[in-house]
Amino acid sequence: MKFWLNTIKNKLGKESHLQVQGIKDDGTKFEQCRFELNQRRIAKDYIKNLKEDDYKVPEVEVKFDDAFKGYYKVVENNDENQADTNERYISLLKAHIQPYIDETYLFEYKTSIFKDTTLKRIRNSKKTKWKNINGIKQLVRQNETIDKKTYKDAVASFKRFIIWCDDNGWKIDTKILRHRFTKSTRANMEQPKIEWVPKPNNVKLLIAAEKNVCDKTLYRFSAEVGGRLNEILAVCYDDVYFDEDLGVWVVHIRHSLGADNSFRPDILKTGSSNRKIEISNELLRMLQAWMDIQVAPKTHKKKYRRLFPYNKKHARDKIKRAANKLNIHWEGGLSGLRKFSTSLSKSTNVFTEEDMDKRFGNTEEVRKKHYYRDLNLNKEKKTTAINNIYKLEE
């Protein structure tokens, strides 16, 4: 049996680390231990002291590339998540994990490598964006470094990958799963994010000035119900009804549009996203009027008649153009109305946190990660707000 020291290069052709390699008497080659580039003397001393008994055959030799390919297929076919959620999990690994692993086999990758090398590379990774290049969807690297949330999400995705490998019986260092971010790192990551929220007067003006009945109803619906864009555009005629148990008119949020704008019956982001939301008399009147005059609503499987005929991009562009005509500063698309609805509802001090979660389809964990600006209404204005929260067209 013979041992030697080899200098390993990464995928960019740059020297990465030193690897102790060997060959058995039957001609089988193997890798034994790795060292940093500045540890050449230590590595050579290590080889001198090696004995044949020090070599251990790995239980299962699985390559990282093969493991990632298999994992991506599993994630893509996970029906429990939305397609865009699965796509994000995969893109986090492809962009911020896989390029920074130099080891060929799973068993070679150790916790020390993860802590000393991989984490630093992930933290300095550049943002990516999906683009169609010659008809092929590819991740393209940007100039800006990823934020701390993406850093944390990438590590979480890597841990899920490691668990999957371990579940398959493949040898990999699962001590990586013990890694926890320091208190200071977590504190920096969890800083409240100040979101832009449209002003109440601008929302009222936007609705009042809109002449198109469909768009006017869409804006009013979004501002009152506060649903996600993919939920709002998937609401159907049968989802607006009088609930006998609750004794009120409701909108039942239960469908969604996928990343490709396909209609997905009974599929939502989470279980808590399926919800019934009480609506005002005015919104009910507007919805009934629109349903009465809409010609040939978009229908799916001859069963689901959608309230609004737009795809997500169309809806976003419409509200931006409407705001621009009125010289109203606007960021994003209909998400601004969800933030408005959330902030205004919170400012009234009428809804409990549980009420808020039920109305907006959030879990407690999700709610704590979303920070919307308090509109800072005083007691008198809050009373006016709750009386007018469902009178936005006036």
C-alpha positions in Angstrom: 0.0 0.0 0.0 1.3 3.4 -0.9 0.4 7.0 0.1 1.1 10.4 -1.4 0.0 14.0 -1.2 -1.9 15.7 -4.0 -2.9 19.3 -4.5 -6.6 19.6 -5.2 -8.1 22.3 -7.4 -11.7 23.6 -7.2 -14.1 23.9 -10.1 -12.5 27.3 -11.1 -9.1 25.7 -11.4 -7.8 27.4 -8.3 -5.8 25.4 -5.7 -8.1 24.5 -2.9 -6.5 22.1 -0.4 -4.1 19.2 0.0 -5.4 15.6 -0.1 -3.7 12.5 1.2 -4.3 9.7 -1.4 -3.3 6.1 -1.7 -3.5 2.9 -3.6 -4.0 -0.6 -2.3 -2.1 -3.7 -3.4 -5.0 -4.7 -5.7 -4.8 -1.3 -7.5 -7.8 0.4 -5.8 -7.2 4.1 -5.2 -8.6 6.0 -2.3 -8.5 9.2 -0.4 -7.5 9.4 3.3 -7.4 12.9 4.8 -7.3 16.5 3.7 -5.1 19.5 4.9 -5.0 23.2 4.2 -2.6 24.5 1.6 -0.3 25.9 4.3 -0.1 22.5 6.1 2.1 20.7 3.6 4.8 19.8 6.1 2.2 18.5 8.6 0.6 16.5 5.8 3.9 14.9 4.8 4.6 14.0 8.4 1.1 12.5 8.6 1.9 10.2 5.6 5.2 9.1 7.1 3.3 7.9 10.2 0.5 6.2 8.3 0.1 2.4 8.6 -1.9 0.1 6.5 -4.4 -0.4 9.3 -5.2 3.3 9.3 -7.1 3.0 6.0 -10.9 2.4 6.3 -13.1 1.6 3.3 -16.0 4.0 3.3 -19.4 2.3 3.6 -21.0 3.8 0.6 -19.1 6.0 -1.9 -21.6 8.5 -3.3 -20.5 11.5 -5.3 -21.9 14.9 -4.3 -22.9 15.7 -7.9 -25.0 12.5 -8.1 -26.5 13.1 -4.6 -27.5 16.7 -5.6 -29.1 15.5 -8.9 -31.2 12.9 -7.0 -32.2 15.4 -4.3 -33.3 18.0 -6.9 -35.6 15.5 -8.5 -37.2 14.7 -5.1 -37.7 18.4 -4.3 -39.2 19.1 -7.7 -41.8 16.4 -7.2 -42.7 17.4 -3.7 -46.4 18.2 -4.0 -46.6 19.4 -0.4 -44.9 22.7 -1.4 -45.7 25.2 -4.1 -43.7 25.0 -7.2 -42.0 28.3 -6.5 -41.0 27.1 -3.0 -39.4 24.0 -4.4 -37.6 26.1 -7.0 -36.2 28.4 -4.3 -34.9 25.4 -2.3 -33.1 24.1 -5.4 -31.8 27.5 -6.4 -30.3 28.1 -2.9 -28.3 24.9 -3.2 -27.3 25.4 -6.9 -26.2 29.0 -6.3 -24.8 29.1 -2.8 -23.9 25.6 -1.7 -22.9 23.2 -4.5 -20.3 25.5 -6.2 -18.5 25.8 -2.9 -18.0 22.1 -2.1 -14.7 20.8 -3.5 -15.0 17.3 -2.2 -16.0 14.6 -4.7 -17.6 12.1 -2.3 -20.0 12.7 0.6 -17.8 10.8 3.1 -14.9 13.2 2.5 -16.9 16.3 3.6 -16.3 17.0 7.3 -17.8 19.4 9.8 -14.5 21.3 10.0 -14.7 22.0 6.3 -18.2 23.2 6.6 -17.3 25.6 9.5 -13.9 26.8 8.3 -14.5 27.0 4.6 -18.0 26.5 3.3 -19.7 29.0 5.6 -17.3 31.8 4.6 -17.9 31.1 0.9 -21.7 31.1 1.3 -21.6 34.4 3.2 -19.6 36.0 0.4 -21.7 34.4 -2.4 -23.3 36.7 -5.0 -27.0 36.9 -5.6 -28.5 35.0 -8.5 -31.4 35.4 -10.8 -33.2 33.0 -13.1 -33.0 34.0 -16.8 -33.9 32.4 -20.1 -30.7 32.0 -22.2 -31.3 30.5 -25.6 -34.5 29.0 -24.4 -32.8 27.4 -21.3 -33.7 28.6 -17.8 -30.4 29.3 -16.0 -29.2 30.9 -12.7 -27.2 34.0 -13.6 -24.8 35.5 -11.0 -25.3 39.2 -10.0 -22.8 41.7 -8.6 -24.5 42.1 -5.1 -23.6 39.8 -2.2 -26.5 37.8 -0.7 -28.2 39.2 2.4 -28.2 37.5 5.8 -31.6 35.9 5.3 -30.5 34.2 2.1 -27.3 33.1 3.9 -29.4 31.5 6.7 -31.9 29.9 4.2 -29.0 28.4 2.1 -27.6 26.7 5.2 -31.0 25.4 6.2 -31.4 24.0 2.7 -28.0 22.3 2.9 -29.0 20.7 6.2 -32.2 19.3 4.6 -30.0 17.8 1.9 -27.7 16.2 4.5 -30.7 14.7 6.3 -31.9 13.3 3.0 -28.5 11.8 2.3 -28.4 10.2 5.8 -31.9 8.8 5.3 -30.6 7.1 2.2 -27.9 5.4 4.2 -25.0 7.3 2.6 -22.0 8.1 4.7 -21.8 11.8 5.5 -20.8 13.8 8.6 -24.2 14.6 10.2 -22.5 16.6 13.0 -23.0 19.5 10.5 -26.6 19.5 11.6 -25.6 20.6 15.1 -24.4 24.0 13.7 -26.3 27.0 15.1 -25.8 30.6 14.3 -24.4 32.8 17.1 -26.7 35.1 19.0 -25.2 38.1 17.3 -25.7 36.6 13.9 -29.3 35.7 14.7 -29.9 39.1 16.0 -28.6 40.7 12.8 -30.7 38.4 10.7 -33.9 39.0 12.7 -33.8 42.8 12.6 -37.3 44.0 11.9 -37.7 44.8 8.2 -39.4 48.1 7.6 -41.8 47.5 4.7 -43.2 50.2 2.4 -46.9 50.6 3.0 -49.2 52.8 0.9 -51.0 55.6 2.7 -54.7 55.2 3.4 -55.6 58.3 1.4 -53.7 57.0 -1.6 -55.4 53.6 -1.4 -58.8 55.3 -1.3 -57.9 57.6 -4.2 -56.7 54.6 -6.2 -60.0 52.8 -5.8 -62.2 55.8 -6.2 -60.5 57.0 -9.4 -60.5 53.6 -11.2 -63.2 53.5 -14.0 -62.7 49.9 -15.0 -65.2 47.8 -13.0 -62.9 44.7 -12.9 -59.8 46.7 -11.8 -61.8 48.7 -9.2 -63.2 45.5 -7.7 -59.8 43.9 -7.7 -58.1 46.8 -5.8 -61.0 47.0 -3.3 -60.9 43.2 -2.8 -57.1 43.2 -2.3 -57.2 46.1 0.2 -60.0 44.6 2.3 -59.2 40.9 2.1 -55.4 41.3 2.2 -54.8 38.1 0.3 -51.6 37.0 -1.5 -51.5 37.8 -5.2 -51.6 34.1 -6.2 -54.6 33.6 -3.9 -56.6 36.6 -5.0 -56.3 35.8 -8.7 -57.5 32.2 -8.1 -60.7 33.2 -6.2 -63.8 31.8 -8.0 -67.5 32.7 -8.1 -68.4 29.8 -5.8 -65.9 31.1 -3.2 -68.1 34.1 -2.4 -71.1 32.9 -0.3 -73.1 33.3 2.9 -71.7 31.1 5.6 -74.5 29.6 7.6 -72.3 28.7 10.6 -70.7 32.1 10.8 -73.8 34.0 9.8 -71.9 36.4 7.5 -70.8 36.7 3.9 -67.3 35.4 3.3 -64.7 34.9 0.7 -63.2 31.4 0.9 -59.5 31.4 0.1 -58.7 27.9 -1.1 -57.1 27.9 -4.5 -53.9 29.5 -6.0 -52.0 30.2 -9.2 -48.7 28.5 -9.7 -45.4 30.0 -10.7 -46.5 29.5 -14.3 -49.9 31.1 -13.6 -51.6 27.7 -13.9 -54.8 27.4 -11.8 -54.3 25.0 -8.9 -57.5 24.0 -7.2 -57.3 23.4 -3.4 -53.6 24.1 -3.3 -52.2 26.9 -1.1 -48.9 27.9 0.5 -49.7 26.3 3.9 -52.6 24.6 5.7 -53.4 27.8 7.5 -53.7 29.6 4.2 -57.1 27.9 3.6 -59.4 30.3 5.3 -62.8 32.1 5.2 -62.7 35.9 5.4 -65.7 38.0 6.4 -66.3 40.8 3.9 -68.1 44.1 4.1 -71.5 44.8 2.5 -69.9 47.2 0.1 -67.3 44.7 -1.2 -70.1 42.1 -1.5 -72.1 44.6 -3.6 -69.1 45.2 -5.9 -68.4 41.5 -6.3 -71.9 40.6 -7.2 -72.1 43.5 -9.7 -68.9 42.4 -11.3 -69.9 38.8 -11.5 -73.2 39.8 -13.1 -71.5 41.7 -15.9 -68.3 39.7 -16.5 -68.5 38.1 -20.0 -67.0 34.7 -20.3 -65.0 34.4 -17.1 -61.9 32.3 -17.2 -63.0 28.7 -16.4 -61.0 25.7 -15.5 -62.3 22.1 -15.9 -65.8 23.5 -16.6 -66.1 24.0 -12.9 -64.0 26.8 -11.6 -65.1 30.3 -12.8 -62.4 32.8 -11.8 -63.4 36.3 -10.5 -60.4 38.1 -12.1 -59.1 37.2 -15.6 -55.5 38.3 -15.1 -52.2 36.6 -14.6 -49.8 37.8 -11.9 -47.7 40.0 -14.1 -50.8 41.6 -15.7 -52.3 42.4 -12.3 -49.0 43.9 -11.0 -48.6 46.1 -14.2 -52.2 47.3 -13.9 -51.9 48.7 -10.4 -48.5 50.3 -11.1 -49.9 52.1 -14.2 -53.0 53.2 -12.2 -50.9 54.6 -9.4 -48.5 56.3 -11.8 -51.5 58.1 -13.5 -52.5 59.6 -10.1 -48.8 60.5 -9.2 -49.0 58.0 -6.3 -45.7 56.5 -5.2 -46.1 52.7 -5.5 -43.7 49.8 -4.8 -44.3 46.3 -6.0 -47.7 45.2 -7.2 -50.8 44.1 -5.3 -48.6 43.1 -2.4 -48.7 46.8 -1.3 -52.5 46.3 -0.7 -51.8 43.2 1.4 -49.3 45.2 3.5 -51.8 48.1 3.8 -54.6 45.7 4.9 -52.4 44.0 7.5 -51.1 47.3 8.9 -54.5 49.0 9.0 -56.1 46.0 10.7 -53.3 45.9 13.2 -53.5 49.6 13.9 -57.2 49.3 14.9 -56.3 47.2 17.9 -59.5 45.3 17.3 -58.0 42.1 15.9 -56.1 39.8 18.2 -52.9 38.1 16.9 -54.9 34.9 16.4 -57.5 36.9 14.4 -54.8 38.4 12.3 -53.3 35.0 11.6 -56.6 33.6 10.5 -57.5 36.5 8.4 -54.2 36.8 6.5 -53.3 33.1 6.5 -50.1 33.2 8.5 -48.8 30.8 11.1 -47.4 32.3 14.3 -43.9 31.5 13.1 -44.4 33.3 9.8 -46.1 36.3 11.5 -43.0 36.8 13.6 -40.8 37.0 10.5 -43.0 39.6 8.8 -42.7 43.1 10.0 -45.2 45.7 8.7 -45.0 49.3 9.5 -47.4 50.5 12.2 -49.4 53.4 10.7 -49.2 55.2 14.1 -52.8 56.2 14.2 -53.9 57.9 17.5 -57.0 56.6 19.3 -59.4 58.9 17.4 -57.9 58.0 14.1 -57.9 54.3 15.0 -61.6 54.5 15.7 -62.2 56.2 12.4 -60.0 53.6 10.7 -61.9 50.6 12.0 -65.2 52.3 11.0 -63.8 53.0 7.5 -61.6 50.0 7.0 -64.4 48.5 4.8 -65.3 51.9 3.2 -62.2 52.4 1.2 -64.1 53.7 -1.9 -65.4 56.8 -0.2 
